[in-house]
Amino acid sequence: MKEYINVIGGGLAGCEAAYQIAKRGIKVYLYEMKPQKFSPAHSNKNLGEIVCSNSFKSNALTNACGLLKEELRIFDSLLIKCADKVKVPAGQALAVDREKFAKMVTEEIEKNENIKIIREEYTKIPEDDAITIIATGPLTSEKMSLQIAKLTGNDKLYFYDAAAPIVSKESIDMNIGFLGDRYGKESDNSYINLPFTKEEYEKFYNELINAEVVTLHDFEKKEIFEGCMPIEIMAKRGQDTMRYGPLKPVGFTDPRTNSRPYAIVQLRQDNSDGTLYNLVGFQTNLKFGEQKRVFSMIPGLENAEFIKYGVMHRNTYINSSNLLDETFNLKSNSNIYFAGQISGVEGYVESIASGLIAGINAALKYREENRVTFPEDTVMGALSKYISTPNNKFQPMNANFGILPPLEEKIKDKIKRYEQMSNRSLKACKNLHNMV
Ligand SMILES: Cc1cc2nc3c(=O)[nH]c(=O)nc-3n(C[C@H](O)[C@H](O)[C@H](O)COP(=O)(O)OP(=O)(O)OC[C@H]3O[C@@H](n4cnc5c(N)ncnc54)[C@H](O)[C@@H]3O)c2cc1C
């Protein structure tokens, strides 16, 4: 066994992983290709650079990302500690001064005696017995991507994310929605169908074609449009195009009217518990606020809770649902861990969380101690379970209450329910923290 652990990538996940290993008294070699080489979205030579929004989302415990941050605080996350110290006013959200944040993370890592920073592009995954965490992010360098593809198989490494929005089942109005597949082929719960009248469809169509979209980076435009088409672009081809595509009503009878609807949106079950459904064919570049506004016009989604918005952006990630276990350890090579966006989590805080889990477990493996899995009723545990559960439609996931197991007691009020789920999670985290 080597006398150090490699961490590849000095971004959010890599820095957190390096810190967690180092604080357990183990040496870390942290590789970062900047400033020698920058990805198309990075520009700051410091470690821990945040590439887009300066918000780490809500701090409220009734928000799953707020709860995740609190869980991370219990486990002494370096990056959340830095974020808390350089926060800027942003209401309930934890927003940071991005320059100060990256500087502070870099200083903390540099002064840590157990961490050696090596500023070079890492191009070859070791075949020896070095424990290695790969945290090269959504814009992993090309040479490293080739290495990862060799390790995982080409068909398990993806280069962009074209995901449709996901809503919670309980927020769908089932007085309007009905179950079943086209021509009644399936009578199980796999699909929920939301029927439009002509008038409803036309209103929806007009809002969709005029809705605000996000500006893509130049490097993203080409790949995405070759892959699959955003729903708003399809709509702009003509008023009826969607009705001959994903909104085709053929083979459906609306039980309320006993006739074929004018158009139909299908929602497909997204998790094994059946609490989440995705909008089939609704990959989109609409801004998140616009997705909520326009997609809530779909009959049955008037009060929908959007667990995840649709995205289309450059994103290198592995199909972790086949490849990793709950500790972010590669099943086929127990010396390799993945962390960050490349491991199938989505978002800044989620990337930090995966770095923390992989870092703690890599340290335990180094010491030949038992691995630690986070309880399912914590956001960290639920994310770990999500990324490691077989799923042939795997898409990266962000923190949300829909992936946590329901409470034993049914609580109708959403805020009260989330409060209870938060209490349950923080209690579990405190218990576990005493053990690791
Ligand atoms: C354009 C874009 C915008 C995003 N905006 C948001 C947002 O607003 N909010 C949000 O929550 N999430 C956002 N994300 C998603 C995600 O949360 C961030 O990308 C986050 O930084 C991921 O953390 P990470 O540690 O996995 O990767 P990164 O933070 O990107 O870190 C990876 C590091 O690895 C280095 N690296 C890459 N290849 C090599 C190599 N071969 N050798 C050595 N070093 C290497 C890179 O230089 C980088 O420093 C965005 C993603 C992208 C691509």
The ligand as an SDF file (V2000), in Angstrom:
LIG
                    3D

 53 58  0  0  0  0  0  0  0  0999 V2000
  -20.9870   25.5730  -16.6160 C   0  0  0  0  0  0  0  0  0  0  0  0
  -21.4640   24.9990  -15.3150 C   0  0  0  0  0  0  0  0  0  0  0  0
  -22.2070   25.7680  -14.4380 C   0  0  0  0  0  0  0  0  0  0  0  0
  -22.6610   25.2390  -13.2180 C   0  0  0  0  0  0  0  0  0  0  0  0
  -23.3920   26.0260  -12.3770 N   0  0  0  0  0  0  0  0  0  0  0  0
  -23.8190   25.5430  -11.1900 C   0  0  0  0  0  0  0  0  0  0  0  0
  -24.5500   26.3830  -10.2790 C   0  0  0  0  0  0  0  0  0  0  0  0
  -24.7970   27.5520  -10.5560 O   0  0  0  0  0  0  0  0  0  0  0  0
  -24.9500   25.8580   -9.0890 N   0  0  0  0  0  0  0  0  0  0  0  0
  -24.6720   24.5610   -8.7490 C   0  0  0  0  0  0  0  0  0  0  0  0
  -25.0480   24.1350   -7.6410 O   0  0  0  0  0  0  0  0  0  0  0  0
  -23.9800   23.7500   -9.5830 N   0  0  0  0  0  0  0  0  0  0  0  0
  -23.5390   24.2010  -10.7890 C   0  0  0  0  0  0  0  0  0  0  0  0
  -22.8400   23.3790  -11.6660 N   0  0  0  0  0  0  0  0  0  0  0  0
  -22.6680   21.9650  -11.3300 C   0  0  0  0  0  0  0  0  0  0  0  0
  -21.5960   21.5990  -10.2500 C   0  0  0  0  0  0  0  0  0  0  0  0
  -22.1430   21.8280   -8.9910 O   0  0  0  0  0  0  0  0  0  0  0  0
  -20.2860   22.3300  -10.3610 C   0  0  0  0  0  0  0  0  0  0  0  0
  -19.7090   22.0460  -11.5810 O   0  0  0  0  0  0  0  0  0  0  0  0
  -19.3030   21.9320   -9.2110 C   0  0  0  0  0  0  0  0  0  0  0  0
  -18.1920   22.7640   -9.2920 O   0  0  0  0  0  0  0  0  0  0  0  0
  -18.8770   20.4860   -9.2930 C   0  0  0  0  0  0  0  0  0  0  0  0
  -17.8800   20.2210   -8.3440 O   0  0  0  0  0  0  0  0  0  0  0  0
  -16.7310   19.1710   -8.6620 P   0  0  0  0  0  0  0  0  0  0  0  0
  -15.7900   19.1670   -7.5200 O   0  0  0  0  0  0  0  0  0  0  0  0
  -17.3140   17.9040   -9.0900 O   0  0  0  0  0  0  0  0  0  0  0  0
  -15.9830   19.7660   -9.9650 O   0  0  0  0  0  0  0  0  0  0  0  0
  -15.1280   21.1140  -10.1060 P   0  0  0  0  0  0  0  0  0  0  0  0
  -15.4840   22.0650   -9.0480 O   0  0  0  0  0  0  0  0  0  0  0  0
  -15.2720   21.5200  -11.5350 O   0  0  0  0  0  0  0  0  0  0  0  0
  -13.6380   20.6220   -9.8510 O   0  0  0  0  0  0  0  0  0  0  0  0
  -12.9470   19.7800  -10.7260 C   0  0  0  0  0  0  0  0  0  0  0  0
  -11.4830   20.2310  -10.7300 C   0  0  0  0  0  0  0  0  0  0  0  0
  -10.7300   19.2380  -11.4080 O   0  0  0  0  0  0  0  0  0  0  0  0
   -9.7560   19.8780  -12.2290 C   0  0  0  0  0  0  0  0  0  0  0  0
   -9.4060   18.8960  -13.2710 N   0  0  0  0  0  0  0  0  0  0  0  0
  -10.1470   18.4530  -14.3240 C   0  0  0  0  0  0  0  0  0  0  0  0
   -9.4830   17.4990  -14.9920 N   0  0  0  0  0  0  0  0  0  0  0  0
   -8.2840   17.3400  -14.3520 C   0  0  0  0  0  0  0  0  0  0  0  0
   -7.1380   16.4930  -14.5630 C   0  0  0  0  0  0  0  0  0  0  0  0
   -7.0870   15.6080  -15.5540 N   0  0  0  0  0  0  0  0  0  0  0  0
   -6.0650   16.5950  -13.7140 N   0  0  0  0  0  0  0  0  0  0  0  0
   -6.0840   17.4960  -12.6720 C   0  0  0  0  0  0  0  0  0  0  0  0
   -7.1380   18.3220  -12.4410 N   0  0  0  0  0  0  0  0  0  0  0  0
   -8.2280   18.2330  -13.2620 C   0  0  0  0  0  0  0  0  0  0  0  0
  -10.4860   21.1220  -12.7200 C   0  0  0  0  0  0  0  0  0  0  0  0
   -9.5600   22.1050  -13.1220 O   0  0  0  0  0  0  0  0  0  0  0  0
  -11.2740   21.5360  -11.4870 C   0  0  0  0  0  0  0  0  0  0  0  0
  -10.5510   22.4260  -10.6610 O   0  0  0  0  0  0  0  0  0  0  0  0
  -22.3680   23.8860  -12.8810 C   0  0  0  0  0  0  0  0  0  0  0  0
  -21.6210   23.1100  -13.7770 C   0  0  0  0  0  0  0  0  0  0  0  0
  -21.1730   23.6460  -14.9750 C   0  0  0  0  0  0  0  0  0  0  0  0
  -20.3680   22.7890  -15.9150 C   0  0  0  0  0  0  0  0  0  0  0  0
  1  2  1  0
  2  3  1  0
  2 52  2  0
  3  4  2  0
  4  5  1  0
  4 50  1  0
  5  6  2  0
  6  7  1  0
  6 13  1  0
  7  8  2  0
  7  9  1  0
  9 10  1  0
 10 11  2  0
 10 12  1  0
 12 13  2  0
 13 14  1  0
 14 15  1  0
 14 50  1  0
 15 16  1  0
 16 17  1  0
 16 18  1  0
 18 19  1  0
 18 20  1  0
 20 21  1  0
 20 22  1  0
 22 23  1  0
 23 24  1  0
 24 25  2  0
 24 26  1  0
 24 27  1  0
 27 28  1  0
 28 29  2  0
 28 30  1  0
 28 31  1  0
 31 32  1  0
 32 33  1  0
 33 34  1  0
 33 48  1  0
 34 35  1  0
 35 36  1  0
 35 46  1  0
 36 37  1  0
 36 45  1  0
 37 38  2  0
 38 39  1  0
 39 40  1  0
 39 45  2  0
 40 41  1  0
 40 42  2  0
 42 43  1  0
 43 44  2  0
 44 45  1  0
 46 47  1  0
 46 48  1  0
 48 49  1  0
 50 51  2  0
 51 52  1  0
 52 53  1  0
M  END
$$$$
